[in-house]
């Protein structure tokens, strides 16, 4: 008897994921990684192929003719011609590494290759060359480099030449920031202009210039009454960067302690200069010593830079990120708190003053998952998946109220967010640490006609072909055609790269009781949201969890 699940598996095995992108560097990556997706019912399968086709349009050469250049690299897409360090060269590339690792590697090396003699990494590289009028840093480059090194080094050896090249570039940029972006001597990192943090049209930078003084990122307008700002997101970025430089140094035989001490000093400056304990929020501090109490996505950026413990993160969820008066809209996380009268409702332009921005969505998982709050992230992501599934393009912005697609199209952050979300919630996701996630939140309950009846996902890991098939009730995983395990909707099964079971995690918003089916027998479990149940030799060995924070109204 044919079922939606069996039909999805048949479609997966007959899939030709590279047909629409044949000849592109992305096709090479997809083929090597064995990535494929199928859905029975709804638009998701077609939209997945649309995403690949649009992403392929975002990959082309930027520096042909430059010594060492000429490789195809990721471009931002949409109206943005080139690669930006705040996005294309960091968080976008971190996701792309799972689908096209060679393109990701070449994109990272692009920024090292165009580093200025004084150590500054360009904020963007276009066909016209590198640009240096602002720093525009958000996600720590060192984290992306480290994760790429780990993810691509499980089979065939780790790329130490790549790691050494990027280490040198990042260390030189760290020295540049220390020299030019601490003019007040606070130990923090300063913003001189709007574009330093990429906050176009945000009230955070009302009355500030777009670019640094004289279009030179080394200088702030000496006559400005408020600038520079000791910026929490920039300071947190450098703290995280230094912590990851410590990991890189240790891997390459250097002194990790030097970088760890530097990271701790930067964290101290962050809390001293920017943290308001009563609000539980980080604010800019201007040259006069005053805090600018605008609540924007700065908090999410600081958290994604690994600042704070789980207790602080949970409090931030309750007060801000999962609060529907603050940042939790039905269609994603907003960029300014919704209860701020300066909130911008216009998603049709490049605005960081309110609308949901896909770069912010793409950055969010790191903080949620670092603290084990996977169920909240999954809950907040489902309406966004539905919005993109029925959209006519992959935009930069969404309307937080309607989910309607906003500014621009063929935009790599939203494309990568969609590909990541399918894999994160209903697919097979390999991690830098060697874990592989098999997640059972099939998109069978999406609104707006976006729901599928069943889905299937395939990926090659460690030389084996894995397949995941899921309908609204049950998930089944195969390795090289043989059933490996089965489990109910609402769980994530964590295995190593051979498929050996390690743990079960609750990704649903309610406790889920069900059967974990293994070749050696069944295990009956009830798994709560965010609970991690460790399993060894067919038995539960430990349980741990963090509280689930439901949307706050």
Secondary structure, DSSP 8 states (H G I E B T S, - for coil): ---HHHHHHHHHHT--TTGGGTTSHHHHHHHHHT-EEEEESSSHHHHHHHHHHHHHHTEEES-TTSTT---EEE--BTTB-SEETTTIIIIIHHHHTTT-HHHHHHHHHHHHHT--TTS---SEEETTEEE-S-----S-HHHHHHHHHHHTTSSS---HHHHHHHHHHHHHHHHHHHHHS-TT-SSS-EE-SGGGTT-TT-GGGTTS-SS-GGG-TT---TT-SS--EE-HHHHHHHHHHHHHHHHHHHHTTS-HHHHHHHHHHHHHHHHHHHEETTTTEE-EE-TTS-EE---BTHHHHHHHTT-S-HHHHHHHIIIIITBTTTTEETTEE-SB-TTSTT----TTS---SSSEEHHHHHHHHHHHHHTT-HHHHHHHHHHHHHHHHH-SS--SEE-TTT--B-S-SSBHHHHHHHHHHHHHHHSEEE-TTS-EEEE---S-S-TTTT--SEEEEEEEETTEEEEEEE-SSEEEEEETTEEEEEEETTEEEEE-TT--EEEEEE-SSS-EEEEEEETTEEEEEEE-TT-EEEEETTEEEEEE-------B-
